[in-house]
Structures are given as C-alpha cells and as structure tokens.
Amino acid sequence: MKVLIIEDEELAAKKLSKTLASVDETAEIVGIADSIRSSVQWLESNPAPDLILMDIELGDGQSFEIFDKTEVKSTVIFTTSYDEYAIKAFKVNSVDYLLKPVQKEDLQAALEKMRNLRKIYSVPAEPATLNVDSLVKELQQKLQPKEYRKRFLVKHAQKLVSIETDEIAYFYSDGRLNFFKTTDNRKFVVDYTMDDLEAMLNPEQYFRISRSFYVSIASVDQIHDYFGNRLLLHLKPAVDKEALVSREKVTDFKKWMGK
C-alpha cells in the first residue's frame, strides 16, 4: 500500500510514519508534503497513492483547498487536533478522522475501514478511489465558525427598533405569540417560531428549556427542584409565567449550566 503523508509538523509526520509501519507492514511512504502548494505539486507529478493521511490545518491554510486545486483520486484519512466530540460528528463511511497525536489502535481501525470500503467501491484492476468532494464541502461548513444572530429587528409603537442579541434575557411563547425580554425588562414580540430561534441562537449562550422557553445563561437567577423531575427557574428580569425545564431537558441543562 502506497501512502502519501500531508503534515506540516516534521515530528508529527515522523511519528505518523512510525505508527503506520507498526500497524501495516505493507505500507510504503511514497512522499511527505508539508503545505497545500507542495501537496498539489506532488499529486500532479506522481501516480495517485492508495491512501493519503492528510492533516486538516496546514501552515498555508486548510487542506480542503487541495481538492479545489487538483483532482484527488486516493482514499483520504484526515488527521486533526480538533476536539474528540467534534470528530465523532464528522464520522462518515467514505473516510475517517483521527485525533492527533494519532493512536495506533485508531489508525488500525481506520485502515480496516478503508479495506472494507475498497471491497465495496473499487473497480477491478484499478486503484480504489472514493469521491470525497461532497464530504469536503460538508467538513468545510462544519469546521467554519457558525454565524449566530447578532440582533433582532422588532416593532415598538409605530417604529422598528434593532435589539442586540446580547441584550436579550430570554424568549418565550404564550401559545399564540412569541416574545423576548431584554435584560432591562423591555418586552417585544418576535416574528420567529421557537424552532426558528434554535438555528439562530448561540447554544453556548442560550438553552431551550422547553417547547416554549429559551433562556440565556445570564438570566438564570435561581434553580429549584420541581415535581415531575423537572426544574423551576427564577429568571431575571422576572417573567409572567413559570419557566420550567422539561424532564427530558434536565440533564442537558445541568451540563450547560456547569460548563
């Protein structure tokens, strides 16, 4: 098996080569590239390897740019320093993602996945190739910081006013309309459903405690046990209905409050 390593840290490249040799005696390192530019040059000047071990963050940008500049015909396993929970979200059938420093057992499992995929996708007498274009686009979207709503335009008297999201203490519904209250106790109608708000609000700052309530972490003044394995929140400013954390949300809410 011929392998190209794309890694901009010399020590990491050496360690990865050593780990690869320990899990697959047939692996032959045919090249090591340390940037987007050198990777593109190598791929355009050499036959496609069976496998590319590709670091996501390179010195001259994210390695996804390689796919925009040249055709990648090889199976790709990404390596990354991203948090382990994020990596789990990126798992797909056509390629794997390994947390750096790459562990022997993780690489071994990834190679086994690659072999299984070859049996499914490879054409007889031709190198096993997998199309990763759609995957790369998906990864780019997930790895780029998400833009959350910075302000809301709402009606006030006979005019429209813009309210910064950071000024909003919580959102809630009365069953007919949706509202939010600001930290200085102003109340406005908001023209979005609670489901709409879920995609707009930063989950680090806001948590949906029930079907009808979104609270900011700064608005939670007191937390009390409530019957039915729920929690009752005292919010600031005060709200004119009970702010209850639904039973199925309690565990996640506690984790969110304890971050």
N, C-alpha and C positions, 0 to 999 in steps of 0.2 A: 504493500500500500504506500503510495507516494503522497507526502504531506507537505503543504506549504504553511509556515507559521507567519502570521502577521501580528507583530507585537513590537511596541516602541521601547520597551524596557529590556535591556540586554540580559539582566539577571533573570527576569521573568521568562524570557524566551529560552534560556538555557535550562531553567527548571522544568518548563513545559516539555522540552525535548527529552529530558531525562525521564519524566513521568510517562510520556508516551512510549518510550523504549521499554519501560518496565511493565506495561500492560499489553503491548503488541510487538512481538519480535520482528514481524514482517514490515513494520513501519519504517519508511525511509524519508528522512527530512531532505527534500529537494531544494528548499530555499527558505530564507527568512527575510521578510521585508519589514521595515520599521515606520512606514508612513503611507499615506494614501498614494502619493506620487510614485514611490518605489514599488508599491503593490501593483498599481496599474501597469507600470513598465514591465514588471516580472510576468504578469498574466498575459500580456500581449506578446511577450518574447519567448514563452515556454509553453509546452503542452499542458493542458489542464491537469492538475493533480487529482488524485482520488478524493482528497479531503483538504479543506482549509480550516485551520484553527485561527480564528480572527478576533483580535481584541476590538472592542467597540470604540473606546476612546484612544485615539492616536494623537501624536503631537501636532499634526496639521489638520485635525478635525475628526468627525465621527466616521468610522469605516464604512458606513452606509453609502457615503459618497462614491466609493469604489464601484458600486453597482450602477451608478449613473454615468460613470466614465468608461466602463468596459463591460463586456459580457462575462459573467461568472458562470462557468459550466460545472463547477465542482460542488460537492456536498459541503456545507458550511456548518461549523460549530462555533458559536460566538463565546468569547470569554469576556467577563465583565466584573468590575468592582462594585456593581450595584447591589443594594440590599437584597438579602435572600428571599424576602417575601415578594419583592418586585419580580425576581427571576421566576418564581413559581407562576406568576401571572403571564409570563412570556412563553411558557412551555407550549410547543406545537409538535405536530408529528413529523414535519419535514426537517427539523433542525433542533439542536439543543443549545442551552445556555449554561455555562459553568461559572460558578463564583470563584474569583481569584482570591488567594492562590488556589490553583486547580488541584483538587484532591484526586488521588489515584483511583479510588472507587467510583467517583463521579465521572471521570474520563472513561473508565472501563464501561460504565453503563451507557454513556453517550455513544461509544464506538459500537456497542452491541445494538443500540437503536439504529445506528447508521446501516449496519449489516442487514438488519431486518428490512429496513426501507429499501435497500438495494434490491432485495429479492422481489419487492413489490413493483418498484419503478424502473429498474434498469432494463435496457434493451440488450438482448444477447449480443456478445462480441463487441459491445461498445461500453465506454466508461459509464458508470452510474452517475446520472445527473439529475438534479432536482431544481425546479424553478423556485427561486426564493424571492422573486420580485414583490409579490403581494405581501409576503412576510416582512420584508424590509420596510415597506411603506407602513405596515401596522406598527412595527417597532419604533420607527421614527416618530409616529404620532404619540405612542405611549411614553417614549423617553423624553420628548419635549415637554417642558413645564406647561401644565394646563392653565389657560387663562380663565379666571373666575370673574363673576360680575363685580364691577367696581362701584357702580352706582345704579340707582333706580329713578326713573322719571315718573312722577306721580302727580295727581291732581290735588290742588289745595285752593279752596274757594273757587275763584274764577280763573286761576292760572295754573301753570305746570311748574313744579319745582324738582330739582335734582337732589337726591339724598345719597350720600356716600354709604356704601355697604357697611363700612366700619362703624357708622353711626347707628346701625340697626341692632336693637337688643334681641328681638325675636319676631317670628312670623307666626300667625295662627289663623284658623278659619272658624267661622261661626255656623258653618253648614251651607251658607249662601254666598258669602263674600270672603275673600282673603285679605288680611290686614298685616301691617307690621307696626311695631312701636319702636321709636328711637330711644336712645339712652337718656335723652332729656324729656321723655314721656310724651312725645308727639305721636299721633296715630294717623295712619294713611291706609287707604285701600290700595292693594297691589293687583295688577291685572295679569297675574300668573297663577297657575294651579300649584299645589304643593309638589306635584311630580315635576313640573317645570323647574321649580326652585331647586330641586335636588341636583340638577345638572349645572345650575348657576352658582351655587354656594360652595365655598371652600370647606371641605369636610374637616379640616383642622380647626376651623373657627365655628362652624355651625353643625348641629346634630338634630336629626329628625327623631323626636322622642315618641311620636305617634302619627297617625294619619293626618292630624290637624295641627301639628305644632313643630316648628323649627326653632331651636334656641341657640343663641351664641354662648360660648363658654363664659364670657364676661357677665352674662345676665343671670347666671345661676347663683342665687344668694344662699339658699339652704336646700338640703335634700332630706326627705323624710320617708321612712317605710310606709307603705300603704297596702291596704288589703288586696288580695288577689295577686300577691307577689309583684306588685307594681311600686313605683316611687312617686312621691308628690314633691314637686319643685316649687319653692318660693322664688319668684323672679323679681328682678329689679330692672325697670320700674314695675310696680305691681300690675298684674293682669286681671281682667274682669271675668276669668273662667279658670277652672282647675287645669294646671299644667301637669299632666300625668305621663310618666314614662311607661309605655305599654310593657306587658310582661315579657314579650319576645325581644324587646329592645334593651332590657335592663342590663344584661351582661356587657353588651357593646357600649352602652352609655357609660358604665363604670370604667371601662378601659379607656374610653375617650376622655373622661374627666381626669383620669390618672396619668395621662401622657406627660 
